[in-house]
């Protein structure tokens, strides 16, 4: 069932303020459009309030502008919500959009997944229809080149709409956060992450440090491990980031990963007491002001206003 403009419009959310949305956080069966802004052209208007109200993509060619955490894209496509080897989750978030290279990549990866014992992908957040900052959740996912893949294999049936909004992804990390849960982690988890990391167009895979530890234990020294980077959270899903498409000079690639497999002191840092149990600051820091359009590439203004 391909996604339609009508479905995309119906999926516009009233997103709740608060912490980041995760794969275990529920969606809603009754999404409501956000109310219009009183003065959207005010320079102080948060960019997330503007891009969060864009319910469909621009026309024209696809192009990514800026960086993964300060950018946008034109000519986006929606990943069809159902494929032979994938299903899109949390439809109410309307975050199943990306550049055509990302959509093509996910369809290709999903098709290869059964070869490594993973029946199919449950796809979480990709990007908003035109990218840009999100009202809740991710700081990145702005270029149409990021996607979250649940650490839950696709079931052998089509999930209902309620299940797509309400079921939780699988937490593979032990309660003490020091390692994976051996009752949950499988070799199939290892293989699907490896399959993704081995794709040449992948720049990074972000996983929970405990998952990186397990991968190092099982495949230390492998070249593909250099792309797999530890990051807070990511115990219910792994995050795929593609490199900028060739020939798009306005898209800012991040630096290549450091040499080596990342299994030594760099990984040990994530299990230090200072990281696992940080002390609260003596003085509560002031919240950062929201990003405005001035922080984004100039092209993002045109992307936002394009038909």
Legacy VTK file of the C-alpha trace (Angstrom):
# vtk DataFile Version 3.0
C-alpha trace
ASCII
DATASET POLYDATA
POINTS 307 float
0.000 0.000 0.000
1.881 3.113 -1.149
1.527 6.250 0.881
-0.639 8.934 -0.714
-0.681 12.726 -0.297
-4.013 12.318 1.497
-2.462 9.913 4.003
0.499 12.225 4.475
-1.840 15.121 5.234
-3.868 13.018 7.660
-0.663 12.036 9.413
0.187 15.607 10.450
0.672 15.533 14.203
-0.015 17.522 17.249
3.298 16.540 18.795
3.726 16.839 22.519
6.506 18.898 24.017
9.006 16.957 26.080
11.828 14.495 25.696
12.950 12.765 22.538
10.597 10.347 20.841
11.941 6.810 20.945
10.970 3.549 19.292
9.188 2.485 22.491
7.102 5.689 22.716
3.572 5.356 21.435
2.027 7.213 18.550
-1.650 8.060 18.262
-4.623 6.669 16.370
-6.219 10.119 16.143
-3.595 12.564 14.838
-4.663 16.197 14.695
-3.191 18.959 12.540
-1.159 21.573 14.323
-2.878 24.963 14.628
-1.624 27.660 12.244
1.049 30.041 13.483
-0.002 33.627 14.158
3.132 35.071 12.530
5.147 32.418 10.679
7.435 35.026 9.077
8.646 36.359 12.425
12.453 35.778 12.462
12.139 34.499 16.040
9.766 31.691 15.060
11.435 28.350 15.812
12.358 26.487 12.628
10.872 23.305 14.104
7.467 24.998 14.302
7.655 25.756 10.576
9.024 22.455 9.294
6.771 20.541 11.675
3.769 21.996 9.838
4.934 20.957 6.353
2.729 17.933 5.677
4.014 17.070 2.201
7.198 17.280 0.095
8.253 19.884 -2.442
8.034 19.199 -6.122
11.067 19.249 -8.360
14.447 17.546 -8.106
15.826 16.108 -4.909
18.612 17.931 -3.098
19.896 17.973 0.480
21.006 21.297 1.948
23.188 21.777 5.009
24.187 19.249 7.645
22.454 16.364 9.358
21.530 18.558 12.353
21.038 21.867 10.475
19.476 21.231 7.110
16.522 20.349 4.920
15.815 18.742 1.542
13.699 19.168 -1.543
12.072 16.541 -3.732
11.462 14.106 -0.902
9.744 10.745 -1.186
7.807 8.661 1.316
8.812 5.081 1.940
5.680 3.041 1.145
4.242 1.964 4.480
4.203 -1.710 3.422
6.696 -3.727 1.402
7.422 -7.419 1.061
10.227 -7.100 3.613
9.446 -3.924 5.555
6.689 -2.143 7.453
6.664 1.487 8.573
5.899 2.173 12.221
4.365 5.188 14.022
2.523 6.466 10.963
0.990 9.291 12.982
4.395 10.983 13.262
4.548 11.527 9.464
8.283 10.853 9.513
8.499 8.231 6.764
10.078 10.705 4.322
13.562 10.988 2.868
15.572 11.758 -0.203
15.185 9.202 -3.015
18.623 7.690 -2.178
17.421 6.916 1.362
14.151 5.379 0.182
16.010 3.286 -2.396
18.558 2.216 0.228
15.918 1.062 2.711
14.066 -0.937 0.086
17.340 -2.555 -0.985
18.457 -3.310 2.582
15.055 -4.752 3.437
15.275 -7.038 0.421
18.663 -8.335 1.575
17.685 -8.785 5.229
16.161 -12.296 4.929
19.504 -13.578 3.621
21.026 -12.945 7.058
18.102 -14.423 8.980
16.236 -11.138 9.592
12.753 -11.500 8.053
12.269 -7.813 7.358
12.633 -4.279 8.702
10.369 -2.354 11.026
11.220 1.201 10.026
10.911 3.950 12.611
11.605 7.640 12.129
13.163 8.846 8.904
12.560 12.581 8.275
9.726 15.052 7.957
8.451 15.704 4.402
10.943 18.549 3.899
13.385 17.630 6.645
14.437 20.391 8.970
14.280 20.446 12.777
11.562 18.393 14.466
9.168 19.587 17.140
10.162 16.652 19.342
12.880 14.068 19.264
15.894 14.004 17.032
18.455 16.722 16.630
19.514 15.122 13.355
17.293 13.399 10.714
17.095 16.782 8.932
18.655 15.948 5.544
16.505 13.010 4.493
19.502 10.702 4.918
18.814 9.164 8.365
16.554 6.281 9.379
15.880 4.341 12.573
15.490 0.573 12.293
13.797 -1.225 15.153
15.679 -4.019 16.900
12.533 -6.096 16.447
12.333 -8.364 13.389
9.317 -7.880 11.153
6.561 -10.386 11.998
5.157 -12.747 9.376
1.940 -10.732 9.062
0.878 -7.162 8.456
0.658 -5.218 11.685
-2.569 -3.379 12.403
-2.642 0.409 12.602
-3.040 0.150 16.378
-0.002 -2.116 16.648
2.074 0.257 14.541
1.234 3.090 16.915
1.295 1.285 20.243
3.608 -1.730 20.262
7.101 -1.218 21.636
10.363 -2.070 19.961
12.710 -4.563 21.618
15.180 -3.401 24.245
18.315 -5.517 23.802
20.360 -3.796 26.547
20.749 -5.140 30.077
19.138 -3.137 32.894
22.533 -2.056 34.271
23.472 -0.719 30.787
26.843 -2.484 30.912
26.122 -5.094 28.247
23.457 -6.573 26.024
20.738 -8.781 27.501
21.764 -12.346 26.537
18.143 -13.444 26.780
17.203 -10.995 24.018
20.282 -10.376 21.852
20.713 -12.812 18.942
23.155 -13.400 16.134
20.455 -12.086 13.820
20.742 -8.695 15.534
24.477 -8.787 14.866
23.964 -9.757 11.247
21.426 -7.094 10.342
23.603 -4.337 11.818
26.633 -5.722 10.006
24.688 -5.920 6.746
23.751 -2.252 7.048
27.271 -1.156 8.006
28.808 -2.962 5.046
26.790 -0.966 2.512
29.126 1.520 0.764
26.687 4.454 0.960
26.419 4.240 4.770
28.427 6.854 6.663
27.481 5.883 10.230
25.485 3.387 12.253
24.618 4.599 15.761
23.980 1.989 18.469
23.852 1.823 22.242
27.382 1.382 23.697
26.369 -2.036 25.050
25.527 -3.137 21.504
28.883 -1.867 20.276
30.520 -3.881 23.065
28.727 -7.034 21.924
29.702 -6.440 18.302
33.332 -5.880 19.325
33.314 -9.102 21.307
31.860 -11.034 18.388
33.677 -9.378 15.459
36.519 -7.216 16.834
38.931 -6.074 14.141
36.355 -6.136 11.334
36.542 -3.102 9.053
32.804 -2.493 9.074
32.903 -1.878 12.843
34.545 1.512 12.294
31.202 2.834 11.000
29.304 1.571 14.055
29.495 4.320 16.673
28.273 4.237 20.297
25.676 6.814 21.243
23.291 7.428 24.149
19.961 5.651 23.830
19.647 3.428 20.761
18.847 0.337 22.831
15.536 -0.203 20.996
16.733 0.674 17.499
19.825 1.381 15.440
20.252 4.547 13.436
21.463 4.457 9.833
23.016 7.581 8.311
23.844 7.749 4.619
26.619 9.862 3.135
25.642 12.869 1.043
24.631 11.919 -2.505
27.335 12.422 -5.115
27.372 15.809 -6.800
25.394 17.649 -4.099
27.888 20.290 -2.998
25.373 21.980 -0.674
25.116 18.803 1.428
27.717 18.691 4.198
29.194 15.250 4.820
30.593 14.542 8.232
34.217 13.507 8.584
35.079 9.847 8.029
35.031 7.702 11.189
38.319 7.425 13.104
40.669 4.629 12.050
40.360 1.285 13.764
37.337 -0.663 14.967
36.482 1.657 17.887
36.613 -1.203 20.387
39.352 0.073 22.730
39.607 3.086 25.041
37.091 5.004 22.970
34.417 2.425 23.816
35.518 2.045 27.450
34.724 5.730 28.010
31.019 5.043 27.548
31.038 2.678 30.530
32.798 5.043 32.912
30.911 6.141 36.007
30.995 9.750 34.813
28.978 8.752 31.738
26.676 6.136 33.273
25.963 8.113 36.442
26.689 11.782 35.731
26.524 14.171 38.648
23.938 16.915 38.316
25.458 20.341 37.619
25.760 22.701 40.582
24.075 25.393 38.552
21.208 24.356 36.333
22.082 25.369 32.766
19.750 27.684 30.942
17.792 26.001 28.154
19.124 26.721 24.698
16.898 28.926 22.562
15.236 27.018 19.709
16.900 27.067 16.330
15.485 29.643 13.937
15.624 29.770 10.157
18.717 31.989 10.395
20.711 28.954 11.560
19.765 26.898 8.499
21.072 27.214 4.943
19.397 29.982 2.965
18.005 27.364 0.568
15.820 26.003 3.373
13.628 29.102 3.199
12.821 28.281 -0.406
12.278 24.614 0.486
9.834 25.580 3.210
7.800 27.884 0.967
7.907 25.753 -2.202
4.617 24.282 -3.471
LINES 1 308
307 0 1 2 3 4 5 6 7 8 9 10 11 12 13 14 15 16 17 18 19 20 21 22 23 24 25 26 27 28 29 30 31 32 33 34 35 36 37 38 39 40 41 42 43 44 45 46 47 48 49 50 51 52 53 54 55 56 57 58 59 60 61 62 63 64 65 66 67 68 69 70 71 72 73 74 75 76 77 78 79 80 81 82 83 84 85 86 87 88 89 90 91 92 93 94 95 96 97 98 99 100 101 102 103 104 105 106 107 108 109 110 111 112 113 114 115 116 117 118 119 120 121 122 123 124 125 126 127 128 129 130 131 132 133 134 135 136 137 138 139 140 141 142 143 144 145 146 147 148 149 150 151 152 153 154 155 156 157 158 159 160 161 162 163 164 165 166 167 168 169 170 171 172 173 174 175 176 177 178 179 180 181 182 183 184 185 186 187 188 189 190 191 192 193 194 195 196 197 198 199 200 201 202 203 204 205 206 207 208 209 210 211 212 213 214 215 216 217 218 219 220 221 222 223 224 225 226 227 228 229 230 231 232 233 234 235 236 237 238 239 240 241 242 243 244 245 246 247 248 249 250 251 252 253 254 255 256 257 258 259 260 261 262 263 264 265 266 267 268 269 270 271 272 273 274 275 276 277 278 279 280 281 282 283 284 285 286 287 288 289 290 291 292 293 294 295 296 297 298 299 300 301 302 303 304 305 306
